Amino acid sequence: MPRPPDSSDPPPSLREKLIGLGERSIAKSYYPELKERLQELERFRALMDAASDAIFLVETPSLHIMDAVGAWRDLLDKPDGEVVGVSFLDLFPDPCHSPLADQFSGVASHATVVCALRPPPGTEEGALVEMSIRLTPDGGRRSAVVVVRDVTERAVMEKSLAAKVQELQALHRMGMAVASYLSVESVIQSAFKDVMNAVEPDLLMLFTADGQRLRLQGFESRRGDANADQFAGHGITECLCGATVSEGEPLFVQDIHADPRCTRDECKHHGLSSMATLPLRLGNLTIGVLALGSFTPRNFGAASVFLRSAASIVTGALHNAMLHEDLERSIRELNESRENLTTILDTLPVGVILMSAERKVLRINGYALKMLDYDHEEELLGKTCREVLCVYHNDRCPIFDQCQEVDQRECDLLTRKGRPLTVLKSAIPITLEGQRVLLEAFTNISELKETQLALQRAHDELEERVLQRTRELQQANDRLQELDQLKSSFLTTVSHDLRTPLTSIYGFAKLIRRDLRRIEANVPIQDPGIRRRREAVLSNIDIILNESERLTRLINDFLDLSKIEEGRYEWADEAVDLGQLALDTVDSMRGMFLENPALTLHVQLESGVPLLQLDPDRIQQVLVNLLSNAYKFTSRGEVSVEVRTGPQCVQVSVSDTGEGIPAHEQERIFERFHQVVGDTLHAPKGTGLGLAICRRIVEHYRGRIWVESRVGEGSRFIFELPRPQEDCPPPC
């Protein structure tokens, strides 16, 4: 009878059973043989104890361990413990009890089971074992020999190999997929799909290098609140992506908050914890960065082999796609250029022909067809120029055979009807799409030649008329110059002849006025009629004196102007302080201004005015003329004189608050005898020569004089005299 399962005594060992059997049942004559068999069994047990697997003898159906040999102590981590009598199911976690019991009860002769042992205290996982169960008869009892082998390392290795196989399969699929796409967008989408499936990052980005920036080309996130705008715009040297570009090596960072290379707060603020950045290198050039992110701590370095391989695959496919897109863009631009060239050729108002190296027509535009009386381009394509165009019949072409260029050369072409057409042609050999061709451009000049002949005849006729008219004008000009000289001589003579009697008239008039006033003082006149007659005579004498003075000024001004224009004036130049000269001139005329209490005279001088080589009398004459004009045309307000020093010139201005000068008169007032007459101005008050003399004097010293004025607001007369060795810039 088998021992009941609940017995507290351990079952007898095989040795004890054999000894007992030998002592009770076997005769003494068989004892040596049994002893030898026992020794063999002991040697076999020693051999089994040295085995690397654990071997258990389990009683069924109680599943108590009857015996254990081999490495069961190491397997169960019980160096001093015993397992005989222990339930075999207690070696495994509770969820495994029922499946194991089913295996023991349902096995016919042999079964293999893989299960994890119960973890030792203080550990989370037990060893993974593979059990080979074989039923064996043991007298009247059923038992099972269970060979248990630790397959933990093998399982880990198999898992690792399976992961590697999956990675290789994923890389193979990725390589096959991305290589089939020719657009950058498609390559990125396909690669993202494979990487997301294989590595399962929370965030995946792809940047391409664009100068000093990393441009975000692809973005995918498992978290809905993350978007591309939050991570776009990297600098080529910023953050982990920039460091990857500069170092040219992958970076695997488990905590970006502790890595000083992560300088972008955007990544940290949006919850990223770990990152991997891999350069997309093409030879020594980094064309972009593949970046993976995780919102929880993660070691992306565990998948470094896969990620490096994936980055290499993406680099090649991305580069090919970029090249293909560049090629497509170039082809598109080339086609557009061809279309534009065709459009330009067809719309040019000149004939254009492309000739091959075999002198055959390759292309002819519409204007040339119309010029040569052809309807369709096909009538000329493929034909040689000698057949349809060229009027030369010798064997040598001056352009193809002698490598000459033609630029605006007059020649003849044959029309469809064989009529020669005179054209102006330019031709140059060029290379078009790898083929040497001749580009000819020409215009019809038949009508132009006729027009040129007509123009030449008209030109000759007009030239003759112009010569005739020139001779007539020259004669008239000579006559005018002669009359001008006669006029100047006459006026000069008259002026000299008038000066003597005018001086006598002026002198006698002053004497008469003096004598009349003496008589009035000595002989009182009581008769009112005689008194009125005397007053009228004195008034007439004052008129004679004023007009004599005006006529004298006119004669003097005219004589001065004539001398200056004829170059006969004698200039007495000396070093002149223009500021002091202005003060002296103002002082000499202050008495005249005192006659009008409503008019004030001011002087403003700038310090440091340089000395100029001038004729002081002539410059004072300019100032007197300008001040006199200001007094004449200003009834109230002020007249000011200002002297300023510029970098190249000394500027003198005379300003007034008078009537002003119309804009159209501001240039003409410097002409001889010109005086302003208008609705806003009074009748002329001078000779009309003062400003003309001022201009001649100022221009003699390489200076300029001009006026700035607005009607009703006054005038400002300005003249500038250059410093030594300087020319004045034009007035603003």
LUMDREN-980968 format. One record per residue (C-alpha): x, y, z. Coordinates in steps of 0.25 Angstrom, whole numbers, padded with zeros to 4 digits, always signed. Layout:
LUMDREN-980968
XYZ...
end
This chain:
LUMDREN-980968
+0000+0000+0000+0005+0014-0003+0008+0023+0008-0004+0033+0011-0002+0047+0006-0004+0053+0020+0007+0044+0027+0016+0053+0034+0028+0043+0033+0036+0044+0020+0035+0033+0010+0047+0023+0011+0058+0025+0001+0061+0015-0010+0073+0010-0002+0065+0007+0010+0054+0000+0002+0064-0008-0005+0072-0012+0008+0058-0015+0015+0054-0024+0003+0068-0031+0003+0067-0034+0018+0052-0039+0018+0050-0046+0004+0063-0050-0002+0072-0061+0003+0085-0059+0008+0092-0065-0004+0087-0053-0013+0092-0042-0004+0105-0039-0011+0098-0037-0024+0088-0028-0018+0100-0020-0011+0107-0019-0024+0094-0014-0030+0092-0004-0019+0106+0002-0021+0103+0004-0036+0090+0011-0032+0098+0020-0022+0108+0023-0033+0097+0027-0043+0091+0036-0032+0104+0043-0030+0104+0045-0045+0090+0050-0045+0093+0059-0033+0105+0065-0042+0095+0068-0053+0092+0083-0057+0077+0080-0057+0068+0078-0045+0061+0064-0045+0049+0061-0036+0042+0048-0034+0027+0052-0032+0016+0043-0027+0003+0044-0034-0008+0048-0032-0003+0055-0019+0008+0062-0026+0017+0060-0014+0032+0060-0016+0037+0046-0013+0052+0049-0017+0060+0060-0023+0074+0060-0029+0083+0069-0038+0083+0084-0037+0070+0086-0030+0076+0094-0018+0082+0104-0027+0069+0105-0035+0061+0107-0023+0071+0115-0015+0070+0105-0003+0085+0101-0001+0081+0094+0013+0066+0091+0011+0059+0079+0007+0048+0077-0002+0044+0062+0000+0030+0061+0004+0027+0076-0001+0016+0078-0011+0022+0080-0025+0011+0091-0027+0017+0099-0016+0029+0102-0024+0021+0111-0034+0012+0123-0032-0003+0120-0029-0008+0124-0043+0001+0112-0049-0005+0101-0039-0017+0098-0047-0010+0097-0061+0001+0088-0055-0009+0079-0048-0016+0077-0062-0003+0074-0068+0000+0063-0058-0013+0057-0059-0015+0058-0074-0001+0053-0078+0000+0040-0085+0014+0037-0084+0022+0050-0087+0020+0065-0087+0028+0078-0087+0023+0090-0079+0029+0104-0077+0026+0112-0065+0032+0122-0055+0036+0117-0041+0030+0124-0028+0040+0136-0026+0049+0135-0014+0046+0145-0003+0050+0159-0006+0049+0157-0021+0038+0160-0032+0040+0149-0042+0044+0135-0041+0053+0127-0050+0046+0122-0063+0048+0107-0064+0045+0097-0075+0039+0083-0069+0040+0070-0076+0029+0061-0069+0030+0046-0071+0021+0036-0064+0028+0024-0058+0022+0011-0051+0027+0010-0037+0022-0004-0032+0007-0002-0030+0008+0014-0029+0008+0024-0041+0020+0034-0041+0026+0044-0050+0040+0048-0053+0041+0063-0055+0053+0068-0061+0054+0083-0058+0063+0092-0066+0066+0107-0063+0063+0114-0076+0062+0129-0071+0075+0133-0079+0070+0125-0091+0057+0132-0090+0063+0146-0089+0072+0143-0101+0061+0138-0109+0053+0150-0105+0065+0159-0109+0067+0151-0122+0052+0153-0125+0053+0168-0123+0065+0168-0132+0058+0161-0142+0046+0170-0141+0055+0182-0142+0062+0176-0154+0049+0173-0161+0044+0187-0157+0057+0193-0163+0055+0184-0176+0041+0189-0177+0045+0204-0175+0056+0203-0185+0047+0196-0195+0036+0207-0192+0044+0220-0192+0052+0216-0204+0040+0215-0212+0036+0229-0210+0042+0241-0217+0036+0253-0209+0041+0258-0196+0027+0258-0190+0024+0243-0194+0038+0239-0188+0036+0246-0175+0022+0240-0173+0026+0226-0177+0038+0227-0167+0030+0232-0156+0020+0221-0157+0031+0210-0156+0039+0217-0145+0026+0220-0137+0022+0205-0138+0036+0200-0134+0040+0209-0123+0027+0215-0119+0032+0229-0115+0023+0240-0110+0028+0250-0119+0035+0249-0133+0041+0260-0141+0050+0262-0153+0058+0275-0156+0066+0279-0168+0077+0288-0168+0075+0301-0175+0086+0311-0173+0087+0314-0159+0074+0309-0155+0067+0295-0153+0054+0295-0161+0043+0286-0155+0039+0277-0167+0032+0265-0160+0024+0264-0146+0016+0254-0139+0012+0253-0125+0003+0243-0117-0001+0254-0108-0012+0263-0113-0008+0276-0107+0006+0275-0113+0007+0282-0127+0018+0286-0137+0018+0301-0134+0023+0298-0120+0036+0291-0125+0039+0298-0138+0050+0309-0140+0063+0302-0135+0076+0310-0137+0087+0301-0143+0094+0302-0130+0082+0302-0120+0078+0291-0111+0080+0276-0113+0077+0276-0128+0087+0287-0130+0098+0280-0122+0095+0267-0130+0098+0275-0143+0111+0281-0137+0116+0268-0131+0111+0259-0142+0108+0248-0132+0094+0243-0127+0090+0248-0113+0082+0239-0103+0078+0248-0091+0069+0242-0080+0066+0255-0073+0067+0267-0082+0065+0276-0069+0078+0272-0064+0086+0273-0077+0092+0287-0079+0092+0285-0094+0077+0286-0094+0075+0301-0095+0061+0302-0100+0051+0304-0090+0039+0301-0099+0043+0286-0099+0044+0286-0084+0031+0294-0082+0023+0285-0090+0026+0273-0082+0037+0265-0089+0046+0257-0080+0055+0248-0089+0060+0251-0103+0069+0244-0114+0074+0252-0125+0081+0246-0137+0088+0253-0148+0085+0250-0162+0099+0250-0168+0102+0249-0183+0117+0247-0183+0123+0259-0175+0110+0267-0176+0099+0267-0166+0086+0270-0174+0076+0269-0163+0073+0263-0149+0063+0251-0145+0058+0254-0131+0050+0245-0122+0044+0250-0109+0037+0243-0097+0028+0250-0086+0032+0240-0076+0047+0236-0073+0052+0226-0083+0065+0221-0088+0065+0222-0103+0079+0216-0103+0074+0202-0102+0069+0204-0117+0081+0211-0121+0085+0201-0132+0071+0202-0138+0070+0217-0137+0084+0218-0144+0080+0209-0155+0067+0216-0157+0074+0230-0157+0083+0224-0168+0072+0219-0176+0064+0232-0175+0077+0240-0178+0078+0233-0191+0064+0233-0195+0062+0248-0191+0074+0252-0199+0069+0244-0211+0056+0251-0210+0062+0264-0209+0070+0262-0221+0058+0257-0228+0050+0269-0224+0062+0278-0228+0062+0270-0242+0047+0272-0244+0048+0287-0240+0060+0288-0250+0052+0281-0261+0040+0289-0258+0048+0302-0259+0054+0297-0271+0041+0294-0278+0036+0308-0273+0048+0314-0279+0046+0306-0292+0032+0311-0293+0036+0325-0289+0047+0325-0300+0037+0319-0310+0027+0330-0306+0038+0341-0307+0043+0336-0321+0028+0336-0326+0026+0350-0321+0039+0356-0325+0037+0367-0336+0050+0361-0343+0052+0348-0350+0059+0337-0342+0065+0324-0348+0072+0313-0341+0082+0305-0350+0088+0291-0347+0103+0288-0349+0099+0281-0362+0093+0295-0366+0078+0290-0365+0067+0298-0360+0063+0294-0345+0054+0305-0342+0048+0318-0348+0039+0328-0342+0026+0333-0347+0032+0347-0351+0042+0340-0360+0032+0331-0367+0023+0344-0370+0036+0351-0375+0040+0340-0384+0026+0337-0389+0024+0323-0383+0011+0319-0376+0016+0307-0367+0029+0304-0360+0029+0290-0365+0032+0295-0379+0046+0299-0374+0049+0289-0363+0060+0279-0366+0064+0286-0379+0078+0292-0381+0080+0307-0382+0085+0306-0396+0072+0300-0401+0063+0310-0396+0070+0322-0390+0084+0325-0394+0087+0333-0407+0101+0328-0407+0105+0316-0415+0119+0313-0412+0123+0302-0402+0128+0310-0390+0119+0316-0380+0125+0329-0374+0119+0326-0360+0120+0311-0359+0132+0308-0367+0140+0320-0363+0135+0321-0349+0131+0336-0351+0121+0344-0343+0112+0353-0351+0107+0366-0344+0097+0375-0351+0102+0371-0365+0094+0375-0377+0091+0362-0386+0081+0356-0395+0071+0344-0392+0063+0336-0402+0048+0337-0400+0038+0326-0403+0037+0331-0417+0052+0332-0419+0052+0347-0418+0064+0353-0410+0061+0360-0397+0070+0370-0392+0072+0368-0377+0081+0373-0365+0085+0360-0359+0093+0356-0346+0098+0342-0344+0105+0335-0334+0109+0320-0331+0103+0315-0318+0102+0302-0310+0087+0298-0308+0085+0285-0300+0098+0280-0303+0097+0283-0318+0105+0293-0325+0095+0302-0333+0095+0315-0340+0085+0326-0335+0082+0336-0346+0073+0349-0344+0069+0358-0355+0060+0369-0359+0055+0374-0372+0062+0386-0376+0057+0387-0391+0047+0398-0387+0057+0404-0377+0067+0405-0388+0057+0413-0397+0054+0422-0385+0069+0424-0382+0071+0428-0397+0059+0438-0395+0064+0443-0382+0078+0445-0388+0072+0453-0399+0064+0461-0389+0076+0462-0380+0084+0468-0391+0074+0478-0395+0072+0482-0381+0086+0483-0378+0087+0493-0390+0076+0501-0384+0082+0501-0371+0096+0506-0377+0088+0517-0384+0081+0521-0372+0093+0520-0363+0100+0529-0373+0088+0539-0372+0088+0538-0357+0103+0540-0356+0102+0553-0364+0090+0557-0356+0098+0554-0343+0110+0562-0348+0101+0574-0351+0095+0573-0338+0109+0573-0331+0113+0584-0339+0100+0592-0335+0102+0588-0321+0116+0594-0321+0111+0606-0328+0100+0607-0318+0110+0605-0306+0120+0615-0313+0108+0625-0315+0103+0624-0300+0117+0625-0295+0119+0637-0303+0106+0643-0300+0108+0640-0285+0122+0647-0285+0115+0659-0293+0103+0659-0283+0112+0659-0271+0118+0673-0273+0105+0681-0276+0098+0673-0265+0108+0677-0255+0106+0691-0259+0091+0690-0258+0092+0684-0245+0102+0694-0240+0094+0706-0245+0081+0700-0239+0087+0699-0225+0092+0714-0227+0079+0719-0231+0072+0712-0219+0083+0717-0209+0081+0731-0215+0066+0731-0214+0066+0727-0200+0076+0738-0196+0067+0748-0203+0055+0742-0195+0063+0744-0182+0067+0758-0185+0055+0763-0192+0042+0759-0186+0031+0757-0197+0017+0762-0192+0010+0759-0205+0003+0745-0205+0004+0744-0220+0018+0747-0220+0020+0737-0208+0013+0726-0216+0021+0729-0228+0034+0728-0220+0030+0714-0214+0027+0709-0228+0040+0713-0233+0047+0707-0221+0039+0694-0224+0043+0694-0238+0058+0696-0234+0057+0684-0225+0051+0676-0236+0063+0680-0245+0073+0676-0234+0066+0662-0232+0065+0659-0246+0080+0664-0248+0084+0654-0237+0076+0643-0243+0082+0645-0257+0096+0646-0251+0094+0633-0244+0089+0627-0257+0101+0632-0265+0110+0627-0255+0104+0613-0254+0103+0611-0269+0118+0615-0270+0122+0606-0259+0114+0594-0265+0120+0597-0279+0134+0597-0273+0132+0584-0265+0126+0577-0277+0137+0582-0287+0147+0578-0277+0152+0592-0276+0149+0594-0261+0161+0596-0252+0160+0587-0239+0167+0592-0227+0168+0579-0219+0173+0578-0205+0171+0570-0192+0157+0573-0188+0149+0570-0175+0135+0568-0180+0129+0569-0167+0135+0583-0164+0132+0587-0178+0117+0584-0176+0117+0592-0162+0124+0604-0169+0113+0604-0181+0102+0603-0171+0107+0614-0163+0108+0623-0175+0094+0620-0179+0088+0621-0165+0084+0636-0167+0075+0632-0179+0068+0622-0171+0066+0632-0159+0057+0640-0169+0046+0628-0167+0044+0626-0152+0035+0614-0156+0047+0606-0162+0059+0601-0154+0073+0596-0158+0080+0584-0152+0093+0578-0154+0097+0563-0150+0112+0559-0152+0118+0545-0149+0131+0545-0143+0144+0540-0150+0140+0545-0164+0153+0543-0172+0160+0554-0180+0157+0554-0195+0164+0560-0207+0154+0570-0212+0152+0584-0217+0145+0590-0205+0139+0601-0213+0132+0591-0222+0127+0582-0211+0122+0595-0203+0115+0599-0216+0108+0585-0216+0103+0587-0201+0099+0602-0204+0090+0597-0216+0084+0586-0208+0081+0595-0196+0076+0606-0205+0066+0596-0211+0062+0591-0198+0059+0606-0193+0052+0609-0206+0042+0597-0205+0040+0596-0190+0031+0606-0184+0031+0600-0170+0037+0589-0162+0052+0586-0162+0064+0584-0171+0075+0575-0167+0089+0572-0172+0095+0559-0168+0110+0553-0170+0112+0538-0168+0124+0529-0171+0122+0516-0178+0132+0505-0181+0135+0510-0194+0129+0524-0195+0126+0537-0188+0111+0540-0189+0105+0554-0188+0090+0556-0188+0081+0568-0188+0067+0565-0183+0054+0574-0183+0040+0573-0179+0035+0581-0191+0026+0578-0203+0033+0565-0208+0036+0561-0223+0028+0551-0231+0034+0538-0234+0035+0540-0249+0042+0553-0247+0053+0548-0237+0063+0545-0248+0060+0556-0258+0062+0567-0248+0077+0565-0250+0076+0569-0264+0080+0583-0269+0069+0593-0269+0059+0583-0264+0049+0588-0253+0038+0581-0246+0024+0587-0249+0012+0580-0244-0001+0582-0237+0005+0580-0223+0017+0589-0226+0019+0604-0228+0024+0610-0241+0039+0608-0243+0048+0616-0233+0062+0614-0240+0070+0613-0252+0069+0598-0254+0084+0596-0254+0087+0595-0239+0085+0580-0238+0092+0577-0252+0104+0584-0247+0103+0576-0234+0103+0563-0241+0115+0567-0250+0123+0571-0238+0120+0558-0230+0122+0549-0242+0136+0556-0245+0140+0550-0231+0135+0536-0235+0123+0538-0226+0108+0537-0227+0096+0546-0224+0081+0543-0224+0068+0547-0217+0058+0539-0208+0045+0546-0207+0030+0545-0206+0020+0556-0210+0015+0563-0197+0025+0557-0188+0038+0564-0192+0051+0560-0199+0065+0554-0196+0076+0557-0205+0088+0548-0203+0102+0548-0209+0114+0539-0206+0128+0541-0209+0138+0529-0208+0149+0528-0199+0163+0527-0205+0165+0515-0215+0150+0511-0212+0138+0511-0221+0124+0513-0215+0114+0502-0216+0101+0506-0223+0090+0512-0214+0080+0503-0207
end
